[in-house]
Amino acid sequence: MRGRCAAGQDPKTTNKPFFVWYNPARMHVTTVLSDKYLAMVGERGGKDWGVDEAGMKQMDDNIGLVPTRTIRCG
């Protein structure tokens, strides 16, 4: 997967340092969910989640993207 960084984001070609910042503390403030995760709130016959549970699912999914991106661009 190395070398598949988006155009203009590869630290080897741009001569700019690679930086990753992820704020998992987002659940401690007002949570704004995308439509995908908002649809999980109170889903009948399925996940009877509230905003907190759907927000945690979104956070878990996003955390999985961090190592993928680091491997690609690192």
C-alpha positions as CSV (number, residue, x, y, z in Angstrom):
1,M,0.0,0.0,0.0
2,R,3.0,2.3,0.3
3,G,3.2,5.0,-2.3
4,R,-0.6,5.3,-2.8
5,C,-0.9,8.6,-1.1
6,A,-3.2,11.2,-2.7
7,A,-1.6,13.5,-5.2
8,G,0.2,16.3,-3.4
9,Q,0.2,14.6,-0.1
10,D,3.2,12.2,-0.4
11,P,5.9,13.5,2.0
12,K,8.6,12.1,-0.2
13,T,7.5,14.1,-3.3
14,T,6.3,17.3,-1.5
15,N,9.2,17.6,0.9
16,K,6.7,18.4,3.6
17,P,6.4,16.4,6.9
18,F,3.6,13.9,7.3
19,F,1.2,14.8,10.1
20,V,-1.7,12.9,11.5
21,W,-4.0,14.4,14.1
22,Y,-7.2,12.7,15.3
23,N,-9.4,13.9,18.1
24,P,-11.3,11.0,19.7
25,A,-12.5,13.3,22.4
26,R,-15.2,14.5,20.0
27,M,-17.8,12.4,22.0
28,H,-17.3,14.7,25.0
29,V,-18.9,17.7,23.3
30,T,-22.0,18.2,21.2
31,T,-22.0,15.3,18.7
32,V,-22.9,16.0,15.1
33,L,-23.5,12.8,13.1
34,S,-23.4,12.2,9.3
35,D,-26.6,10.9,7.8
36,K,-25.2,7.4,7.7
37,Y,-24.8,7.2,11.5
38,L,-27.8,9.3,12.3
39,A,-29.9,6.7,10.5
40,M,-28.7,4.2,13.2
41,V,-30.4,6.1,15.9
42,G,-33.7,4.4,17.0
43,E,-33.7,2.0,14.1
44,R,-36.7,-0.3,14.4
45,G,-36.0,-4.0,14.6
46,G,-32.3,-3.4,14.5
47,K,-29.9,-1.3,16.5
48,D,-31.9,0.7,19.0
49,W,-29.1,3.2,19.4
50,G,-29.1,6.6,20.8
51,V,-26.8,9.5,19.6
52,D,-24.0,8.4,21.8
53,E,-23.9,4.8,20.5
54,A,-24.1,5.9,16.9
55,G,-21.3,8.5,17.6
56,M,-19.1,5.8,19.1
57,K,-19.7,3.6,16.0
58,Q,-18.7,6.6,13.7
59,M,-15.6,7.2,15.9
60,D,-14.6,3.5,15.7
61,D,-14.9,3.5,11.9
62,N,-12.8,6.6,11.7
63,I,-10.1,5.3,14.0
64,G,-9.7,2.3,11.6
65,L,-8.9,4.8,8.8
66,V,-5.9,6.3,10.7
67,P,-3.5,3.3,10.4
68,T,-4.6,2.7,6.8
69,R,-3.7,6.3,5.9
70,T,-0.4,6.2,7.9
71,I,0.7,3.0,6.1
72,R,-0.3,4.5,2.7
73,C,1.5,7.9,3.2
74,G,4.1,7.0,5.8
